[in-house]
Amino acid sequence: MPYPHIDPVALQIGPIAIHWYGLMYLAGFGLAWLLGRWRIQHHPAANGLTLRDLEDIIFYGVLGVILGGRLGYVLFYKLDDYLAHPLMIFEVWQGGMSFHGGLIGVILAMLVFARKRGRTLLEIGDFIAPLIPLGLAAGRLGNFINGELWGRPTDLPWGMVFPGAADGTPRHPSQLYEMGLEGLALFVLVWCFARKPRPTGQVGAVFLMGYGVFRFMVEFTREPDDFLGLLAGGLSMGQWMSLPMILIGLALFIWAARRSSPAPTR
């Protein structure tokens, strides 16, 4: 199947280039705002949150994604390179963002927000968890448009030859797999689960488990980073970082269920 060769630059205005990848980030946060607005107006999970609170959540979330995503990439993937050339950390236009780092950044940002509002991190986490997956889907579409983070070689009929892959071998369009699983399927899973009242912490736990499982699966088709390759156990860095998400999500789900269960009568 031919790769569509979409120009990464969506709009050029003189020396200013607006890239599709940046627009995907904007689309992701825009979708989060629309979904959050709906939840505030129609869902008890909002628990008194206002539209002003939602605006602050989005602002904190943007900071968490950008700072956490960049620092996560530096620490998890190319620490030695950035220690040797620390100014490269600020060259974000060269690429290099980590989802897991961005997730940690968002969690820390939401912790700050929760404390300022006199709420718990789990309450805020349950509110924002259904807002995130469609943004992830938009980001993976941006990866596909950029022709980056392609998959491993395949002889399946939908394999694509990506322009950055010098060997000319058809590969899995793993960005689209991730868009479908980490984005669309995860959105349906978390949104549907959150439709009914749940013990505090369980909606966030389902997001953690769902993303971890979907990412772990897709990594079997995604080409490992050439500077890392496969790590212990034949797993990629993405898989090793997804395992704690699954375990933490499972532990949180069980803890929340037990915490909300009535004490047995004696």
ABEGO torsion letter per residue (X at the ends): XBBAGBBABABBBEABBBBAAAAAAAAAAAAAAAAAAAAAAABAAAGGBBAAAAAAAAAAAAAAAAAAAAAAAAAAAAAAAAAABAAAAABAAAEGBBAAAAAAAAAAAAAAAAAAAGBBAAAAAAAAAAAAAAAAAAAAAAAAAAGBGBBBBBABAABBBBAABAAGBBBBBAAAAAAAAABAAAAAAAAAAAABBBBBGAAAAAAAAAAAAAAAAAAAABBBBAAAEBBBGGBBAAAAAAAAAAAAAAAAAAAAAAAABBBBBX
